[in-house]
Amino acid sequence: MNQPFSSSLLQSLFFLERFQSRLTYDSLQFEGLNITVGELKRQIMRRERLKFCQLKISKAQTDEAEYTDDDALIPKNTSVIIRRVPAAGLKSSNRRFVGHQAGPSAKSSQTGDSSLLSLEQLLKTENLAEAKASEEDKLKAVMYQSSLCYYSSR
């Protein structure tokens, strides 16, 4: 006599989840009628191979209702949105681009020593490490020279 379904398959339910940056929902299979927030986070971290981040889980229908307690139960057939945030104590890996300015000002921060190179001369110097100039002017020249390849009009 064939059993059409085993009891473990009947209890195996699907859970819809979506990362905030993705457009489609993924399903997560689990045993029982509900799942704890902590267990859901562990399964998602394992499946997505995430490290060094925390997951914020909120209901998809009401984005402001966030699950904060790891022992809270999420019922079956619930859609949630997941956000990755940096783990506590770690800095964000988001890179911020600082817009390029028209160029360093012609005014140099020289301390009055006439043997130091001016900022205009530093901008054309190849070896800034050996140049006789203030550290501030050297840094300005490095920043300016490092962005020249991105701006063909110079």
Backbone bond lengths (Angstrom), bond angles and torsions (degrees), N, CA, C in turn:
res aa  C-N    CA-C-N  psi(-1)  N-CA   C-N-CA  omega(-1)  CA-C   N-CA-C  phi
1 M - - - 1.436 - - 1.530 109.28 -
2 N 1.321 116.81 123.46 1.458 121.82 -179.15 1.520 110.82 -85.14
3 Q 1.313 114.64 134.92 1.459 118.97 173.74 1.526 107.12 -94.11
4 P 1.316 118.18 121.11 1.454 119.25 -176.74 1.530 112.71 -65.14
5 F 1.322 118.92 -36.73 1.462 122.34 179.85 1.509 108.82 -137.20
6 S 1.294 116.65 139.21 1.458 118.52 172.77 1.521 107.75 -83.58
7 S 1.312 116.74 160.90 1.464 120.11 -177.02 1.526 111.18 -65.86
8 S 1.342 117.24 -29.65 1.463 118.41 179.41 1.525 111.21 -70.85
9 L 1.336 118.14 -31.42 1.454 120.01 177.66 1.520 111.42 -71.19
10 L 1.324 117.22 -33.78 1.454 119.60 179.01 1.526 111.01 -67.46
11 Q 1.315 117.79 -30.86 1.451 120.49 -178.94 1.525 111.99 -88.83
12 S 1.285 116.85 -6.28 1.448 121.01 -179.21 1.529 108.40 -82.13
13 L 1.317 116.95 113.11 1.456 121.51 -174.64 1.520 110.35 -115.01
14 F 1.299 115.65 161.76 1.454 120.53 -179.39 1.517 110.75 -107.38
15 F 1.287 114.58 150.22 1.445 122.86 -175.83 1.521 106.68 -132.88
16 L 1.308 118.10 126.08 1.459 120.69 -179.53 1.517 110.26 -91.00
17 E 1.320 115.53 130.07 1.458 120.07 178.25 1.516 109.14 -141.27
18 R 1.331 114.80 151.37 1.458 120.17 -178.21 1.517 108.11 -145.85
19 F 1.340 115.66 134.31 1.456 119.31 172.38 1.521 107.76 -73.62
20 Q 1.304 116.01 148.62 1.453 120.84 -175.49 1.522 111.75 -58.71
21 S 1.310 118.21 -31.83 1.461 121.46 -177.44 1.529 113.00 -85.04
22 R 1.295 118.44 -10.04 1.467 121.26 -178.07 1.521 110.60 -96.20
23 L 1.312 115.39 156.20 1.455 120.30 -179.70 1.519 112.82 -95.56
24 T 1.313 117.88 -20.66 1.459 120.80 -175.80 1.526 110.81 -111.46
25 Y 1.316 114.31 156.03 1.461 121.05 176.91 1.520 109.68 -91.00
26 D 1.315 116.08 146.19 1.455 122.67 171.65 1.515 107.19 -111.44
27 S 1.317 115.96 155.63 1.463 118.82 177.77 1.520 109.31 -108.33
28 L 1.292 114.55 150.32 1.454 121.99 179.73 1.519 107.15 -126.42
29 Q 1.301 116.52 129.14 1.452 121.28 -177.58 1.522 109.05 -96.29
30 F 1.333 116.12 133.82 1.459 120.21 178.22 1.516 109.54 -148.18
31 E 1.311 115.35 164.07 1.461 122.44 -179.09 1.524 109.72 -91.15
32 G 1.304 117.57 140.29 1.459 121.76 173.69 1.518 112.86 101.91
33 L 1.343 113.83 -176.62 1.459 120.26 -177.46 1.523 113.22 -87.92
34 N 1.324 116.84 -20.12 1.457 120.58 178.46 1.522 108.94 -151.12
35 I 1.311 115.37 173.18 1.455 121.47 -178.88 1.526 107.75 -137.05
36 T 1.320 116.56 146.41 1.461 119.19 177.35 1.525 109.34 -79.42
37 V 1.302 115.40 155.23 1.460 120.69 179.50 1.527 110.19 -60.98
38 G 1.319 116.94 -41.34 1.462 120.85 179.91 1.519 112.37 -62.34
39 E 1.325 117.12 -43.39 1.466 120.74 179.07 1.530 110.77 -67.15
40 L 1.321 117.10 -38.92 1.459 120.82 177.16 1.530 110.37 -61.08
41 K 1.330 116.91 -44.39 1.466 120.74 178.51 1.524 111.08 -61.40
42 R 1.334 117.19 -43.65 1.468 120.44 179.81 1.525 111.22 -61.93
43 Q 1.326 116.49 -43.81 1.465 119.19 -179.06 1.528 111.72 -66.27
44 I 1.319 116.65 -39.63 1.465 119.90 179.22 1.523 110.38 -67.44
45 M 1.333 116.83 -42.98 1.471 120.44 179.12 1.524 110.54 -60.43
46 R 1.316 116.37 -41.47 1.465 120.56 -179.82 1.526 110.64 -68.37
47 R 1.331 117.26 -46.00 1.454 120.89 -176.84 1.527 111.98 -67.02
48 E 1.324 117.60 -40.82 1.462 121.79 -178.48 1.526 112.74 -87.72
49 R 1.336 116.65 -4.22 1.471 123.21 -178.92 1.530 111.18 56.44
50 L 1.307 115.58 48.46 1.461 121.54 179.95 1.515 110.07 -90.71
51 K 1.313 116.08 143.39 1.461 121.80 177.16 1.514 108.06 -136.77
52 F 1.301 116.43 154.80 1.457 123.78 172.82 1.525 113.43 53.84
53 C 1.308 117.12 43.31 1.455 120.09 174.47 1.520 108.62 -149.96
54 Q 1.304 115.00 164.48 1.452 120.99 174.28 1.514 107.28 -113.55
55 L 1.315 115.60 153.18 1.454 120.47 178.15 1.518 109.10 -109.45
56 K 1.312 116.13 132.71 1.460 122.33 173.62 1.516 106.02 -107.43
57 I 1.322 115.91 125.12 1.454 121.25 -175.65 1.520 108.66 -114.85
58 S 1.334 115.94 130.53 1.462 120.78 177.45 1.519 108.74 -137.11
59 K 1.318 115.42 159.00 1.462 120.50 178.60 1.521 109.06 -68.61
60 A 1.324 116.55 140.74 1.462 120.51 -178.33 1.525 111.40 -70.20
61 Q 1.330 117.49 -32.44 1.459 120.55 -177.77 1.528 111.34 -72.71
62 T 1.321 117.16 -39.97 1.464 122.15 178.84 1.515 107.32 -124.68
63 D 1.311 116.11 98.78 1.466 121.35 -173.25 1.522 112.67 -62.50
64 E 1.336 118.08 -25.96 1.458 119.09 -176.94 1.523 113.17 -79.05
65 A 1.325 118.79 -17.61 1.470 121.30 179.70 1.522 108.70 -81.94
66 E 1.321 116.43 98.91 1.459 121.46 -176.56 1.522 110.03 -103.33
67 Y 1.330 115.60 141.07 1.459 121.08 175.12 1.528 107.90 -82.06
68 T 1.326 116.55 116.06 1.462 120.02 -178.22 1.519 112.50 -105.16
69 D 1.321 117.88 -26.97 1.458 121.91 -178.05 1.525 109.57 -91.67
70 D 1.337 117.08 126.08 1.465 120.61 -179.83 1.522 112.63 -68.12
71 D 1.317 117.85 -16.70 1.463 120.79 178.87 1.523 112.67 -92.56
72 A 1.320 117.86 -3.07 1.465 120.98 179.73 1.522 109.41 -66.32
73 L 1.319 115.74 145.62 1.461 121.55 -179.12 1.520 110.20 -97.53
74 I 1.317 114.87 136.22 1.457 121.55 175.57 1.520 106.51 -110.82
75 P 1.331 118.37 121.26 1.465 120.10 -177.44 1.529 112.28 -70.52
76 K 1.330 114.78 161.67 1.462 120.52 178.67 1.526 109.87 -61.69
77 N 1.306 115.77 162.03 1.461 124.15 178.55 1.526 112.67 55.98
78 T 1.304 116.78 34.84 1.458 122.08 177.49 1.519 108.49 -104.45
79 S 1.311 116.28 136.93 1.461 120.85 175.84 1.519 108.47 -98.99
80 V 1.316 115.72 131.92 1.460 120.32 -179.93 1.520 109.70 -129.83
81 I 1.315 114.63 159.58 1.461 122.08 174.43 1.516 107.13 -114.64
82 I 1.316 115.89 135.16 1.458 121.77 -175.66 1.521 108.46 -115.52
83 R 1.326 115.48 132.14 1.464 121.40 175.45 1.511 108.66 -117.80
84 R 1.315 115.92 134.95 1.467 120.73 173.92 1.520 108.09 -90.17
85 V 1.314 116.12 132.58 1.465 121.52 175.46 1.520 107.55 -130.18
86 P 1.321 118.15 152.97 1.465 119.90 178.81 1.521 110.60 -60.07
87 A 1.312 116.01 144.81 1.459 120.77 178.36 1.518 109.22 -64.79
88 A 1.309 116.28 151.74 1.463 120.77 -179.42 1.520 109.31 -59.44
89 G 1.307 116.27 132.49 1.458 120.58 179.30 1.513 113.82 91.15
90 L 1.329 118.57 -9.58 1.460 121.25 178.06 1.513 109.17 -107.29
91 K 1.306 116.13 146.90 1.451 120.29 178.86 1.516 109.44 -81.39
92 S 1.296 115.86 152.37 1.450 121.94 178.21 1.520 109.85 -66.80
93 S 1.326 115.55 146.17 1.457 119.25 178.60 1.519 111.46 -93.38
94 N 1.322 116.92 6.86 1.461 119.47 178.35 1.517 109.65 -64.88
95 R 1.293 115.63 130.49 1.449 120.71 178.22 1.523 107.62 -95.10
96 R 1.304 115.72 135.63 1.451 119.89 179.00 1.514 108.19 -110.82
97 F 1.322 115.43 131.18 1.454 120.52 178.12 1.516 108.01 -93.60
98 V 1.294 114.94 126.88 1.453 120.44 175.75 1.509 106.69 -94.52
99 G 1.316 116.04 121.88 1.454 120.77 -176.97 1.514 111.86 -58.40
100 H 1.312 115.54 144.38 1.462 120.89 -177.93 1.516 109.06 -77.85
101 Q 1.289 115.17 136.97 1.451 120.69 177.44 1.517 108.18 -90.66
102 A 1.295 116.63 172.47 1.459 121.33 -177.41 1.518 111.86 -62.32
103 G 1.278 118.53 -18.14 1.455 122.82 179.72 1.509 108.14 142.98
104 P 1.304 117.09 163.72 1.446 119.06 179.63 1.520 109.99 -65.48
105 S 1.273 115.38 148.81 1.457 119.14 -179.81 1.522 109.30 -66.89
106 A 1.284 114.92 150.31 1.460 119.60 -179.02 1.516 110.71 -70.93
107 K 1.312 116.33 -17.76 1.449 120.05 -179.34 1.518 108.84 -74.68
108 S 1.275 117.60 125.02 1.455 123.00 -177.86 1.512 109.60 -95.49
109 S 1.297 116.12 155.83 1.461 120.46 178.48 1.519 110.02 -98.99
110 Q 1.311 116.02 43.38 1.455 120.00 -178.80 1.517 110.23 -68.84
111 T 1.288 114.73 151.30 1.460 120.15 -178.48 1.520 111.73 -93.97
112 G 1.315 116.98 15.66 1.450 119.60 178.51 1.516 112.95 100.72
113 D 1.324 119.28 -5.17 1.460 122.68 -179.89 1.525 108.14 -82.31
114 S 1.335 117.64 118.10 1.462 121.08 -176.28 1.524 112.58 -75.47
115 S 1.340 119.14 -11.72 1.463 120.74 179.69 1.528 111.93 -80.57
116 L 1.332 117.91 -10.86 1.464 121.06 178.52 1.522 110.08 -78.68
117 L 1.325 115.74 146.01 1.459 120.92 178.57 1.525 109.96 -72.17
118 S 1.324 115.48 148.27 1.463 119.32 175.94 1.528 108.84 -77.83
119 L 1.304 116.14 167.97 1.461 120.64 -178.93 1.527 111.03 -65.29
120 E 1.342 117.38 -37.18 1.469 120.04 178.23 1.524 111.23 -62.69
121 Q 1.327 116.78 -38.73 1.462 120.40 178.45 1.526 110.55 -69.42
122 L 1.320 116.53 -37.13 1.468 120.29 179.49 1.519 111.97 -65.12
123 L 1.332 116.87 -34.73 1.461 120.22 -178.91 1.521 111.47 -62.24
124 K 1.326 117.06 -25.18 1.464 121.59 -178.77 1.523 112.65 -100.79
125 T 1.324 117.67 -3.50 1.462 122.03 -178.25 1.523 109.92 -79.72
126 E 1.336 116.20 135.31 1.462 120.11 179.86 1.513 112.28 -81.55
127 N 1.323 118.32 -42.90 1.459 121.55 -176.55 1.529 109.21 -104.21
128 L 1.315 115.70 89.03 1.461 120.24 -176.99 1.521 112.50 -72.57
129 A 1.312 117.67 -23.63 1.464 120.42 -178.48 1.521 111.16 -66.03
130 E 1.324 117.49 -34.71 1.459 121.90 -178.14 1.524 112.68 -93.37
131 A 1.327 117.76 -7.58 1.464 120.92 -175.99 1.521 110.73 -69.30
132 K 1.317 114.81 146.51 1.465 120.58 177.64 1.524 107.66 -89.49
133 A 1.315 115.17 97.13 1.465 121.00 179.64 1.517 108.21 -159.86
134 S 1.306 115.27 166.73 1.466 118.89 178.29 1.531 109.20 -70.68
135 E 1.308 116.35 154.57 1.470 120.79 -179.75 1.525 110.88 -61.67
136 E 1.307 116.33 -36.80 1.468 120.22 179.87 1.526 110.85 -62.96
137 D 1.328 116.82 -43.92 1.463 120.53 178.21 1.525 111.32 -67.18
138 K 1.321 117.16 -37.50 1.469 120.23 176.99 1.522 110.60 -61.92
139 L 1.325 116.50 -42.49 1.466 119.80 179.10 1.524 111.23 -64.89
140 K 1.313 117.13 -41.10 1.468 119.91 177.07 1.524 110.27 -60.73
141 A 1.327 116.63 -43.03 1.463 120.80 -179.89 1.527 111.31 -65.44
142 V 1.319 117.24 -40.00 1.471 120.95 178.16 1.522 109.82 -62.49
143 M 1.319 117.12 -46.33 1.465 120.54 -179.81 1.528 110.68 -62.06
144 Y 1.303 116.85 -41.43 1.454 120.94 179.76 1.529 111.02 -66.28
145 Q 1.338 117.31 -47.98 1.460 121.13 -177.90 1.524 112.07 -66.84
146 S 1.322 117.07 -33.48 1.465 119.07 -177.40 1.519 112.24 -69.78
147 S 1.311 117.84 -20.78 1.460 119.56 -179.02 1.523 113.18 -101.67
148 L 1.310 117.76 0.57 1.464 120.30 -178.60 1.521 112.96 -61.66
149 C 1.302 117.80 -35.86 1.466 120.03 -177.24 1.529 111.93 -67.73
150 Y 1.333 118.23 -18.56 1.458 121.21 -179.58 1.526 112.49 -89.53
151 Y 1.290 116.24 -15.34 1.455 120.81 -177.97 1.523 108.28 -121.37
152 S 1.309 116.51 101.24 1.463 121.15 -174.10 1.524 112.50 -75.53
153 S 1.311 118.41 -11.97 1.460 120.85 -176.86 1.516 112.71 -78.43
154 R 1.329 118.75 -0.81 1.468 121.00 -177.37 1.494 111.44 -102.54
